[in-house]
Amino acid sequence: MTKLKLGPLADDTPVKLAVELPASLHRDLVLYGELLGRSSTGGQEVAVPPQKLVVPMLERFLASDRGFAKARRSVGVRGQSDG
């Protein structure tokens, strides 16, 4: 068989996840989206919906958690951003 440069592809199929949020957290996400929309559009009101915030927030949280990074390395699990 021919040896290709590209190895096996990771399963990047999106996974739908339904969660219930406390009302106070939802209000904070809505406010965060409004503030983010203002800052990225020069003061215009273009709110980012809460569901668009969850993935980048979780990715940033996991990327900044040193304990998680150390544990992940110790079990040999590679994340998408590890290349």
Residue, then its C-alpha position, 0 to 999 in steps of 0.5 A: m500500500t502507498k504511504l501517504k503523508l496524511g495519517p488517519l483523520a480524527d473524528d471531528t463530527p460535531v456532537k450536539l449537547a443539550v444543557e440546562l443553565p441557571a437563569s443567572l448564568h444565561r443572563d450573564l452570557v447574554l450580557y457578555g454577548e452584548l458587550l462582545g458585540r459592541s466591542s467588535t463593531g465599534g459601539q453598534e448593537v450586534a449581540v453574539p448569542p449565548q450558544k455561540l459563546v459556549v464553545p470558545m469559552l470552553e476551549r479557552f478554559l481547557a487551554s488555560d487549565r494547567g492541571f488538565a494539560k498535565a493530566r492529558r499529557s500523562v495519559g497520552v491524549r492529544g487535543q485538536s490544537d496539539g497538531 
